[in-house]
Amino acid sequence: MSVLVNKNSKIIVQGFTGSEGTFHAGQMIDYGTNVVGGVTPGKGGQKHLDKPVFSTVAEAVEKVAADTSIIFVPPAFAADAIMESADAGIKVIICITEGIPTADMVKVKAYIANKDTRLVGPNCPGVITPDEAKVGIMPGFIFKKGRVGIVSKSGTLTYEAADQVVKQGFGISTAIGIGGDPIIGTTTKEAVELLMNDDETEAIVMIGEIGGNLEAEAAQWIKADGNRKPVVGFIAGQTAPAGRTMGHAGAIVGGADDTAQAKMKILAENGIYVVSSPAKIGEMVASVLK
């Protein structure tokens, strides 16, 4: 089992022929991901990276039965790309694009609310189920197959956590980079819930950051759900000054509950194994699983 993506996913790349799309699609294909084609408006009928190019997502769904899309489309057009995918019946949409205007994402969120689709991102590193599918920009060689799920707002800390878990002799079931923007498709709680319900995930690493209440909402759900699996938590931004955006557009301390310290306290109160440094993630995973 895995969540969101696996060896059977039929993946298309939106923005396929652009430089970012070309580079990362090539890496995904090299990893063994089942990329069935790509979409670049007006370039339908061509071949790129030895895969078919379609002018629309609907055409890709019709001709190659695509069910998953990854988006490398410039910020001004990315919201339209997400909505086009949702309209065409794509089940999992992973948006890598950074810098999509918040007003555009408000429209996207409302548009996809009643559609049978799941959006991951934007401004995220993607999703990887090791040895099956890498749908994103993460360095695949770090990830080894195993039974620890990762949910993270931070791209680089996703890789760091995976590396530590693997070095402790464990592996990863699925790693989900949810993205650091103020409005994202899949929340921390929703991603954690997917892994809680995955038979092959035995423990979860949850990496958050200052700003917003996604981690608190997830922690409260984990406790209400009965703490079925051990969750190791880390919150980035412990030295961030209040009121200043740090890195991600959503990483800004707005009130007392938005600080890293307040979030760590909430996590601990809800039965999560909180570490104060990312360097301790692997050790804590090993201690809760042994």
Phi, psi and omega in degrees: 000163176195177176237150174069306181225146176206190185295341181268352179298138177253106194255134171245156181247117176272130190085033189300317188269357175287172185294315180294313181300318180297311183299308186286328175297320178299317178295319179296317180296316179300328181289339181108008179293142182278074177277118185260356179159191180210170182233124168220115182307132177087354181248013179304143179096345178275172172244144178214130185053032179068018178239153180289144175254135177243154179277335180224159177293321180304320179294321179294322178295317182293316190270328182235012177056038179301139177233353182225139180230142171242135190248119172240063184246140181306151187310322184294335185246357187292323180299317177298322180296319178297313183293325177297317178297315180298319179298325184278354177095014176294134185275323180233121180244122181245114185252114182275332187310132176255147174089019175291130180304138182302323180299324178294319182290331175299316179295316181300313183302316180292321184294319185270356185305322183256015180258153181275070182212157174237126177260131171246128184101197008282186179056051182227164178274352178105200184227139177225131167250104189307141180068003180237302183207130173246108182244082184160203189246010182287150178285107189298331186294340181288330189270127174242150184292141179185209190235021178248122178270148178235133173235124186215141172279337185257132178293305185296324179288338173298313182292320179299313180297316180299316181300316180293318179298316180295319180293339177274002177094009177250179179221185187248134174280294172216139174249129183241116173267110189277343179097156186248017180277162180298325180239115180233163184285311183247124182278169176304313182299317181295320179291318178298319180299319177302316182286326176300324183269005179267120184302332186264003176260122183259335180211159184230137170257126182241113182249120180241189177204170179303157177093133176075184184232021184299320183289320179296317179299318179294316182298317180294323177294318180302316180292315180298330180280355175096017180046053186296327180228148178295137178238125176260127185241143173221139177243122179274151176100031184292340181250012184287135177286146180298141172085359181247131177290131182241104175073279181277150180298332181271354185269077178220128182284114181263324182214184185301328183277354182272349184287158179299319183297316180296319180294319179298323179295315180297317179300311182298320180296338181258018172085016179267142179278100187269133174249147184271347180224143179297339180292346184260001185299310182300315180300317182293320177300315180299320183289327180279341181263346182268000000 
